Amino acid sequence: MKYANKVTAIQHSPIREMMVRAARIDDVISFAVGEPDFFSAPNIIEAAKRSLDAGETKYAPGAGLTKLREVYINYLEKTIGISYDIENCLVTTGGMGALFLGLTTLLNPGDEVILSSPYWTNYGQQVVLCGGTPVCVDVAEENEFVISPDDVRKAITPKTKVILLNSPSNPTGSVIDKESLREIAEIAKENDLFVVSDEVYRHILFDAQEYTSIASLPGMKERTLIVDSCSKTHAMTGFRVGFATGPVSLINEMAKITEEVWSCVNSSAQYAAIEAFSNGTEYREMMVKEYEKRRNYIYERINSINSISCIKPMGAFYIFANIKNTGLSAKKFCDRLLDERHVAVVPGDNFGTNASGYVRISYATSMEKIKEGMDRIEKFIMSLT
């Protein structure tokens, strides 16, 4: 049996593969998965329970509950300063659902998507699955892994259709500064390009960083799709509620696809999301403060160990650590670390180009586990000398 080329061209998630390997080890400490270790807030869980007790177990509208869309666009206006109508907003199955629908709607076979690289593994896979061609723009550690507008301009060809941005970034934790966003916005307008802006980590910022959405810049609201989710900032990964917000014409086309794919997002999960955006600020801020403490600790520990180093990430909950001086490839480093010290991290090679010699370490886990995990990493590296 021959399967579709676009499907056979993509690979299983290397992050998930590391999860599976780590799960077979009893005393493993996993820094592999970007999932908050916090439970969803009690009021969010109670909202889901109330909806079930009230009989909200039927189909929801394909575009999402009207109340949720209203609450979400009000939240966006307060957070990033852009006014939308509910027709601009589509509720999706997580941020990945929003990204997939957006790319499916925007791309024709052969259309090129510019990606900042290293990038989250799913970006390249989704571009290929949706018929497009990923075009990597390398970002460097010495520039804090922030994409250069000049490099974006150089990457544009007659086939370029979309610029995909992720800030704060998975896997590097970088945050694109406002001036760079202004320049990228001008490039998009000059070349009639669309921007997909993945903003799922927008609230996980450190050192008093302020967030800017490229959609808020002049002339960009009508050519930007904002991808968002409850997963990271509200610790609701299992609820699978995401959002796509953009021009009405694009959202209408994307909404047609939902009928052919998932019909609608789980009803009780949408009621939980209403509660998250209505009364979730305090719990979210508590989590971000804890992430910042963890970031500070793990940053200091890594840079105190010979042969490994990292820059201080500005957001998200990842360290992209440089392990080149260990003499091991990233994959060999990760395999041996897991086998010998029972610590799981992810090889940088899995995150696109310009990522060899790095490993991604997620600190979305408890401080207790981070301390023990760093002790094991230090012992592992000392054993190499």
C-alpha positions, 0 to 999 in steps of 0.5 A: 500500500502506498500512502500519501507523500505529504504524510510519509514525508513527516516524522514522528515527534522526537519529543514524544519519542523521548517521552516514551523512552523516559516513561520506561525508566522508574526514577527518570527526571524528564526535562523533555516535554513542554507541559506545565507541571501545575494542575489547572486552577481549581475554579477552571476545573469546577467550571468544567464540572458545572457545565457537565452537571448542567447538561452541556454535553451536546455539540457546540457551534463549529466556530466555538461558543459565542460566550467564549469568543466574546470573552477571548476577544475582550481579553485580546484587546486588553492584552495586546491592544487590538479590537476584534469582533467574534467573527474574527475568532475561531475556537480550535483544538489547541494551538496546533489545530489553529496552526494546521487550519491556518496553514491548510487554508493559506498554502498551495503546493510549493508555497514557501513559509519562512521559519526562524530556526531553531524552531518547534519541531511541529512547524516544519512538519505542519508546513509540509503536511499542508503542502508548503515548503519550509524555508529556514532563517537561522538565528544565532546564540550570540544574537540571543536567538532573535530573528534578523529582519535583514535575513528575512528579507534575503530569504524571500522568493517569488514563492514566499507566502507566509512568515511564521513567528513564534515569540516567546520561542520554543525551543530557545526562549527568545522574544522578538523585540518591537523594532525587529517586529516593525521591520518584519511588518514592513517586509510583509507589507512590501511583499504582500506576505501573510504572517502567522504569529504563534503567541501561546507563550505571550504571558510567560515573560521574565525580567519585566519584558513587555509583549508586542504582537505583530498584529498590533502594528500598522497595517498588520491586523488584516494580514496576521493570523494569531495562534493562541491556546489555553495550554501553556499559560493556564496549565490546560494542556489536556483540555485542548482549547485553542484560538485562531484570530485574524481577518474574517475572510480567512477565519470563514475559510478555516471554519469550513474545515472544522466541519470536515475534521473535528466538528466542534471543540469539546463543550465542557472544555470551552466552559472551562476556558471561559473561566480561565480568561474571566478569572485566571489572571492570579493563578497564571501570574503565580505560575509565571513567577515560579517559572522565573525562579526556575529559569534563574536557578537552571541558568546559573547551574548550567553556566557553572558546569564546564563544557556546557553553557546557555544564554538567559531566556527571556520567555517561555519555559525552555533553556537551549543549552550549548553542549558542543564542548562536551565532544558529543553530538546532541543525540549521543549526549541525550541518549547517554544522559538518559541511559546513564543518569536517567535524565531526559532532554531533547536533541537540538537537531530535532528543531530544524537547522542551526541547532546541532550542538544544543539540547532543549531543557524544559523547566516546566517541572518542580524545583525539586526535580530541577535540582536533582536533574541538574545534579545528575547532568553535572555528574554526567558531564564530569564523567566525560572528562 
